[in-house]
Amino acid sequence: MKKMKVILNNAFLILFALAVVSCGDTDTKEGDGTDIYSGMDSKTKTRMQQYYRIGKNLYLTHCSNCHQADGKGLGKLYPPLAKSDYLMKDPLRTACIIKNGIQGELEVNGVVYNQPMPAHDNLTNIEIAEIITYISNSWGNKSGLHDVNTIEKAVKDCPE
């Protein structure tokens, strides 16, 4: 019986690994046809794919209600993340915003927004890293992998 559990666990892990590596994600191509993973070594590409896919699910759960599934924001209430100059200027600043929220005016793509964003202090650093990897590599954005160690440091250094 114990041997059967080990075999089933190993089979599950193999199937899971195959699913993660082989499943295509239509969001990996930008509008101009370039692959967001181009130029990455295989180890980085695999980590990026993992962060990206999990980040997409986390984004849809925690962020899309305001920023919308397509990242275009909601009118003048919630800023876009798609092709966002504010996001791409400093993606690590976004870690602090996700973790601690933000109040006051901010300008995104020439439009001023003044809707407070609540803190998502329930999210772990790895979840924040996955969300940032997803949003900073979707909808016309491209900035590569944002790993948990980098996000951990960014969150630790957030201004009070």
C-alpha positions in Angstrom: 0.0 0.0 0.0 2.8 2.4 0.9 4.6 1.6 -2.4 1.4 2.4 -4.3 1.1 5.8 -2.6 4.7 6.6 -3.6 4.0 5.6 -7.2 0.8 7.6 -7.3 2.5 10.7 -5.8 5.4 10.4 -8.4 2.9 10.0 -11.2 1.0 13.1 -10.1 4.2 15.1 -9.9 5.3 14.0 -13.3 1.9 14.9 -14.8 1.9 18.2 -13.0 5.4 19.1 -14.3 4.4 18.1 -17.8 1.2 20.3 -17.6 3.2 23.3 -16.4 5.9 23.0 -19.1 3.7 22.0 -22.0 0.6 24.0 -21.6 0.6 26.9 -24.0 -0.5 30.3 -22.7 -2.0 32.7 -25.3 -0.7 35.7 -23.3 2.9 34.9 -24.0 2.8 36.8 -27.3 2.6 40.5 -27.4 0.6 42.4 -30.0 3.7 42.7 -32.2 4.2 39.0 -32.1 7.3 38.9 -29.9 7.5 36.2 -27.3 7.9 37.6 -23.7 10.3 34.7 -23.0 12.7 35.4 -25.9 16.3 35.5 -24.9 15.9 33.6 -21.6 17.8 30.5 -20.7 15.7 27.4 -20.1 15.9 27.6 -16.3 14.8 31.3 -16.2 12.1 30.6 -18.8 10.6 27.8 -16.8 10.6 30.0 -13.6 9.1 32.9 -15.6 6.4 30.6 -17.0 5.5 29.4 -13.5 5.4 32.9 -12.0 3.4 34.2 -15.0 0.7 31.5 -14.9 0.2 31.6 -11.1 0.4 35.5 -11.2 -2.3 35.5 -13.8 -4.6 33.5 -11.5 -3.7 35.7 -8.5 -4.3 38.9 -10.6 -7.7 37.7 -11.7 -8.6 36.9 -8.1 -7.2 40.0 -6.3 -6.8 42.8 -8.9 -9.0 42.4 -11.9 -12.1 43.7 -10.2 -10.7 47.2 -10.3 -8.0 47.0 -13.0 -10.1 44.7 -15.2 -9.1 41.4 -16.7 -7.5 43.1 -19.7 -5.5 45.5 -17.5 -7.1 48.6 -19.0 -8.4 49.9 -15.7 -11.8 51.4 -15.1 -12.4 54.9 -16.6 -10.9 57.6 -14.4 -11.4 55.5 -11.2 -8.8 52.8 -11.5 -5.6 53.3 -13.6 -4.6 50.9 -16.4 -1.8 48.5 -15.9 -1.7 47.8 -19.7 1.1 49.8 -21.3 1.4 51.7 -18.0 4.3 54.2 -17.8 3.8 54.3 -14.0 4.1 50.6 -13.6 7.0 50.2 -16.0 9.0 53.1 -14.6 9.5 51.1 -11.3 7.9 47.6 -11.1 9.4 47.1 -7.7 7.5 50.1 -6.3 4.4 48.1 -7.3 5.3 45.5 -4.6 4.9 48.2 -2.0 1.6 49.4 -3.5 0.2 45.8 -3.5 1.4 45.1 0.0 0.5 48.4 1.7 -2.0 50.0 -0.6 -1.8 53.6 -1.8 -3.7 56.9 -1.3 -3.5 60.2 -3.0 -3.0 61.3 -6.6 -0.9 59.4 -9.1 -0.4 59.9 -12.8 -0.6 57.1 -15.3 -0.1 57.7 -19.0 -0.9 61.4 -18.5 -4.1 60.9 -16.6 -4.4 61.7 -12.8 -6.1 59.1 -10.6 -7.1 59.6 -7.0 -8.8 56.5 -5.9 -7.3 54.7 -2.9 -6.1 51.2 -3.4 -6.5 48.9 -0.3 -3.5 47.0 1.0 -3.3 43.3 0.1 -1.2 42.5 3.2 -2.6 39.0 3.1 -0.5 38.2 0.0 2.9 36.6 0.5 6.0 37.9 -1.1 6.0 35.0 -3.6 2.4 35.8 -4.6 3.3 39.5 -5.0 6.3 38.5 -7.2 4.0 36.3 -9.3 1.5 39.1 -9.8 4.2 41.6 -10.7 5.8 39.2 -13.1 2.4 38.7 -14.8 1.3 42.4 -14.9 4.7 43.7 -16.0 4.8 41.2 -18.9 1.2 41.5 -20.1 -0.7 43.9 -22.3 2.2 45.6 -23.9 4.5 45.5 -20.9 7.7 43.5 -20.9 10.2 43.5 -18.0 11.1 39.9 -17.4 11.0 37.8 -14.2 10.6 39.5 -10.8 11.7 36.8 -8.4 10.7 36.4 -4.7 14.1 37.5 -3.4 13.9 40.8 -5.2 10.3 41.4 -4.1 11.1 40.5 -0.5 13.8 43.2 -0.5 11.5 45.7 -2.1 8.7 45.1 0.4 11.2 45.3 3.3 12.4 48.7 2.0 8.9 50.1 1.4 8.5 53.7 2.7 6.4 54.0 5.8 
